[in-house]
Amino acid sequence: MSSPPSAAFLDNSPGIVIRRAAPRDAEAIARVRIDGWRMSYRGLVPTAYLDGMQVDASTALWDKILTAGPNPASVFVATHGDEVVGFAAGNMLAEPRFGLNAELTAVYLRREFQRVGLGRRLIAAVVDAQRLLGATGMIVWVIAGNKPARAFYEALGAELLVEQAFEWDGMELLEAGYGWRDLNALAAACGAGQILPETESTRENRRAG
């Protein structure tokens, strides 16, 4: 397994690559996501649910997204050597929410690759791709008790839009919705060079197992 990088390494080495996800990445994305949920949501989501998450089922859902052909989703992975160490995803919304027409649906990183700027770089890639599809604003949802994730979005200039109850696979949870009405400002924040408190974060789109 590759050794974790330093922030200086990320800035200066070609060893970290941000690229569009391909169908071959589906299983690695599923593993990063499940590990992220188990790390971030202990105490917020029932343990039985976290322990019951299945890589095969999640892989099938991501494979469906990544083989769908032209669609409103944008998925990017961060690789270190030949390993996928993080990913982010977004999509255009059929109906705008709070006046925002795109959604950041997932940002997950392996623990040893957090807090070195990769989350910002992944979000920047999603923002650029979604703007090409017509995005003018972006919403993201996070389980309300996930304080590190909320701090991450707030540090990127997100506006708190709402806190509300929602149901996920039969579980009653509380979510917070954040938004960016200026994607130029979000892109600038992602490229500002500061190290922000990155973490696995979002309550993903229902398709994203």
C-alpha positions as a printed NumPy array, in Angstrom:
array([[  0.   ,   0.   ,   0.   ],
       [  1.206,   3.516,  -0.835],
       [  2.43 ,   5.766,   1.967],
       [  0.258,   8.808,   2.783],
       [  1.403,  12.1  ,   1.291],
       [  2.253,  15.44 ,   2.819],
       [  0.637,  18.678,   1.691],
       [  3.902,  19.644,  -0.04 ],
       [  3.878,  16.315,  -1.871],
       [  0.37 ,  17.   ,  -3.167],
       [  1.384,  20.405,  -4.438],
       [  4.549,  19.268,  -6.19 ],
       [  4.249,  15.618,  -7.222],
       [  2.507,  13.991, -10.208],
       [  1.855,  10.978,  -7.964],
       [ -1.573,  12.336,  -7.052],
       [ -3.952,  12.463, -10.017],
       [ -7.509,  13.8  , -10.184],
       [ -9.386,  12.293, -13.118],
       [-12.853,  11.365, -14.261],
       [-14.023,   8.066, -12.84 ],
       [-14.305,   5.098, -15.186],
       [-16.389,   1.933, -14.806],
       [-13.28 ,   0.081, -13.609],
       [-13.261,   2.365, -10.544],
       [-16.689,   1.285,  -9.298],
       [-15.453,  -1.187,  -6.674],
       [-12.756,   1.151,  -5.345],
       [-15.293,   3.985,  -5.073],
       [-17.67 ,   1.684,  -3.199],
       [-14.932,   0.697,  -0.726],
       [-13.879,   4.298,  -0.079],
       [-17.513,   5.293,   0.468],
       [-18.332,   2.448,   2.849],
       [-15.144,   2.971,   4.847],
       [-15.998,   6.668,   5.   ],
       [-19.491,   6.035,   6.324],
       [-18.191,   3.646,   8.97 ],
       [-15.558,   6.146,  10.076],
       [-17.7  ,   9.295,   9.992],
       [-21.102,   8.132,  11.115],
       [-20.431,   5.935,  14.157],
       [-22.778,   7.282,  16.784],
       [-24.879,   9.126,  14.203],
       [-26.178,   6.111,  12.244],
       [-27.065,   2.722,  13.82 ],
       [-24.059,   0.411,  14.018],
       [-26.016,  -2.473,  12.521],
       [-26.644,  -0.431,   9.381],
       [-22.979,   0.543,   9.032],
       [-21.757,  -3.005,   9.612],
       [-24.289,  -4.326,   7.101],
       [-23.142,  -2.166,   4.198],
       [-22.123,  -4.408,   1.296],
       [-19.328,  -3.605,  -1.163],
       [-20.898,  -5.732,  -3.906],
       [-24.218,  -3.915,  -3.763],
       [-22.55 ,  -0.491,  -3.708],
       [-20.24 ,  -1.483,  -6.571],
       [-23.238,  -2.433,  -8.71 ],
       [-24.85 ,   0.961,  -8.146],
       [-21.675,   2.867,  -8.969],
       [-21.109,   0.712, -12.043],
       [-24.605,   1.647, -13.219],
       [-23.824,   5.354, -12.798],
       [-20.432,   5.116, -14.514],
       [-21.714,   3.102, -17.496],
       [-24.862,   5.17 , -18.069],
       [-23.43 ,   7.14 , -20.987],
       [-24.148,  10.878, -21.267],
       [-25.973,  11.921, -18.096],
       [-26.084,  14.835, -15.619],
       [-23.659,  13.176, -13.168],
       [-19.966,  14.053, -12.771],
       [-17.742,  11.649, -10.82 ],
       [-14.024,  12.191, -10.205],
       [-11.463,  10.071,  -8.383],
       [ -8.16 ,  10.919,  -6.717],
       [ -5.488,   8.306,  -7.302],
       [ -2.13 ,   7.776,  -5.617],
       [ -0.119,   5.425,  -7.73 ],
       [ -2.612,   2.82 ,  -8.888],
       [ -4.937,   3.217,  -5.881],
       [ -8.17 ,   5.208,  -5.693],
       [ -7.863,   7.16 ,  -2.426],
       [-10.893,   9.424,  -2.728],
       [-13.724,  10.561,  -4.953],
       [-16.352,  13.236,  -5.382],
       [-19.585,  13.316,  -7.338],
       [-22.197,  15.817,  -8.396],
       [-25.188,  16.055, -10.685],
       [-27.606,  18.498, -12.232],
       [-31.001,  18.592, -10.534],
       [-34.214,  17.999, -12.453],
       [-35.847,  20.636, -10.24 ],
       [-33.773,  23.352,  -8.53 ],
       [-33.655,  23.377,  -4.73 ],
       [-33.478,  26.749,  -2.977],
       [-32.751,  28.268,  -6.366],
       [-29.732,  25.976,  -6.934],
       [-29.691,  23.688,  -9.958],
       [-26.85 ,  21.276,  -9.138],
       [-25.906,  19.079,  -6.184],
       [-22.603,  17.952,  -4.712],
       [-23.629,  14.403,  -3.866],
       [-20.487,  12.868,  -2.351],
       [-16.97 ,  13.676,  -1.165],
       [-15.006,  10.839,   0.446],
       [-11.315,  10.351,   1.176],
       [ -9.361,   7.626,   2.869],
       [ -8.388,   8.789,   6.34 ],
       [ -4.659,   9.059,   5.615],
       [ -5.345,  11.335,   2.618],
       [ -7.495,  13.848,   4.471],
       [ -6.462,  17.39 ,   5.461],
       [ -3.931,  17.732,   2.646],
       [ -6.087,  19.533,   0.058],
       [ -7.489,  16.617,  -1.941],
       [-11.099,  17.321,  -0.979],
       [-10.84 ,  20.835,  -2.384],
       [ -9.303,  19.562,  -5.606],
       [-12.025,  16.962,  -6.074],
       [-14.795,  19.494,  -5.46 ],
       [-13.163,  21.904,  -7.923],
       [-13.232,  19.196, -10.598],
       [-16.925,  18.509,  -9.962],
       [-17.754,  22.23 , -10.042],
       [-15.976,  22.699, -13.366],
       [-17.777,  19.709, -14.906],
       [-21.175,  20.772, -13.612],
       [-20.725,  24.33 , -14.878],
       [-20.177,  22.915, -18.366],
       [-23.592,  21.257, -17.997],
       [-25.209,  24.552, -17.023],
       [-24.846,  24.64 , -13.244],
       [-25.136,  28.105, -11.713],
       [-25.406,  27.119,  -8.048],
       [-24.844,  23.985,  -5.961],
       [-26.412,  22.41 ,  -2.905],
       [-24.917,  19.775,  -0.608],
       [-26.586,  17.769,   2.151],
       [-24.848,  16.508,   5.277],
       [-26.036,  14.633,   8.343],
       [-26.484,  17.457,  10.835],
       [-24.351,  15.85 ,  13.548],
       [-21.301,  15.601,  11.27 ],
       [-19.56 ,  18.707,  12.601],
       [-16.258,  18.28 ,  10.707],
       [-18.107,  18.085,   7.388],
       [-20.141,  21.166,   8.233],
       [-16.973,  23.069,   9.133],
       [-15.426,  22.021,   5.813],
       [-18.326,  23.405,   3.776],
       [-18.536,  26.557,   5.842],
       [-14.809,  27.137,   5.285],
       [-15.523,  26.933,   1.547],
       [-18.122,  29.684,   1.879],
       [-21.294,  27.589,   1.906],
       [-24.501,  29.171,   3.186],
       [-26.659,  27.16 ,   5.599],
       [-30.039,  26.843,   3.881],
       [-32.061,  24.486,   6.055],
       [-31.996,  21.796,   8.742],
       [-34.711,  19.172,   8.436],
       [-35.642,  15.603,   9.254],
       [-35.3  ,  12.971,   6.543],
       [-35.565,   9.208,   6.218],
       [-32.698,   7.06 ,   4.937],
       [-33.344,   3.338,   4.487],
       [-35.943,   3.439,   7.26 ],
       [-33.789,   5.538,   9.631],
       [-35.018,   8.898,  10.878],
       [-32.126,  11.377,  10.694],
       [-31.546,  15.13 ,  10.692],
       [-29.822,  16.737,   7.722],
       [-28.404,  20.17 ,   6.987],
       [-28.491,  21.669,   3.531],
       [-25.723,  24.066,   2.473],
       [-25.465,  25.966,  -0.779],
       [-23.238,  28.044,  -2.991],
       [-24.933,  30.643,  -5.183],
       [-21.648,  31.769,  -6.76 ],
       [-19.723,  28.876,  -8.301],
       [-16.865,  31.172,  -9.261],
       [-16.391,  31.923,  -5.567],
       [-16.546,  28.212,  -4.708],
       [-13.977,  27.391,  -7.38 ],
       [-11.724,  30.143,  -6.026],
       [-12.103,  28.831,  -2.461],
       [-11.186,  25.336,  -3.618],
       [ -8.03 ,  26.665,  -5.232],
       [ -7.038,  29.049,  -2.483],
       [ -4.204,  26.807,  -1.291],
       [ -5.164,  26.741,   2.39 ],
       [ -5.55 ,  23.421,   4.169],
       [ -9.173,  23.096,   5.254],
       [-10.663,  20.567,   7.713],
       [-11.517,  17.932,   5.13 ],
       [-13.652,  14.925,   5.944],
       [-15.984,  12.447,   4.371],
       [-19.124,  14.395,   4.196],
       [-22.291,  14.122,   2.305],
       [-25.618,  12.419,   2.496],
       [-25.428,  11.228,  -1.094],
       [-27.934,  11.09 ,  -3.894],
       [-30.113,   7.995,  -3.489],
       [-28.541,   6.401,  -6.571],
       [-25.044,   6.566,  -5.152],
       [-24.764,   3.36 ,  -3.093]])
